[in-house]
């Protein structure tokens, strides 16, 4: 939805403001630290929880836009970013561990998401899988090898309630939450966060690419996020190089 | 050692790598592409041949039509030592403009069936193993076989798809088919989603490659089998290099 000055209603961006490649952290406060890893980063705009910086990597325009917490605001971000020309998205964030042997600081490179949220049901029936773009999964794996990050590739649970995960016993549906958490563990899911599934389902519908990398919070305190941010930025370099090699346009 | 109840196989009968057509009659055709293939067992819809590719034991076991029988095949094959599964089958095209010589390499599946709900809640994604997807892509690229990469709809009713108007729930079927098209799904078949979900639970690898019915024809049946065999060779190469 455009405003009178040609900007998208929520993200406050117009065509030309962002590159085709966009990193999507949840936290608006994290955008500046990610943009510091770009060449020539410029703060473009902030409106509500949507904060955007644009710079370059290997001479190609790239951006970082925060989504806020949860699929409702993340869906708005990806819809409006596609309308201003972006087509490749990597969610960069933090998550809780589901598999008990994951240590704090390991990265989860996401290949698919559990649709444990309400937003993506406004787009597709529940049976439709929330799948990450495979070339972004591979780019993130190459990036993690280069940054030396310890990583696993697998499934994330995308949920609507942070406190339903952390304090299920006080919820009216506590037993259901606990049963379902056990199911995700049995199914092999790695981690739990709050945005990936809607991003993946909407990306499928809009024929754009979405992937994700999360630092996982295990039992111990979290280390600094530097290697997460470095890996996400390196993944953009990897996919840009591959797109150039394949003759795919890297600029709008 | 006792044999698994339905597939009538025991440890040693099959390799780590198993190709899984739906049709028992197609097992022999696929097995001709293996070295020294031997018929091992036939019981119900489960026919198994085992042979070799590049000196490594590889098997072909049919699943029968539908997720209920496919789930049994996968469960029992894992119990006799297999851990890498490629569904090889036929499907209907969903996207307009699909050509009948294009193959579908599957990245994920729509869980439009009942079996996988006995394993995991519906929100859990049916996702293909990445190494298998890449192996099939490399095989298709090497033989210059045209293919699409994407999502399949795995359904429980063949006639609900091809003749929805005579179903008691025609509006539902037609609306949902439109949703799958909007979502970018490339084809429709009847086994993948359960194979992927059960494989996630069991910690094994599953993927799929399908020929698509389009323009009133299947043109890619030969290239389907050749590409699937090429995919297994790629996996063997990768596994020997320690990629997995």
Interface residues (C-beta under 8 A of the other chain):
Chain A: X111 X112 X113 X114 X115 X116 X123 X124 X125 X126 X127 X128 X129 X130 X131 X134 X137 X138 X153 X155 X180 X183 X184 X186 X187 X188 X189 X201 X204 X205 X207
Chain B: X107 X108 X109 X110 X111 X112 X119 X120 X121 X122 X123 X124 X125 X126 X127 X130 X133 X134 X149 X151 X176 X179 X180 X182 X183 X184 X185 X193 X197 X200 X201 X203
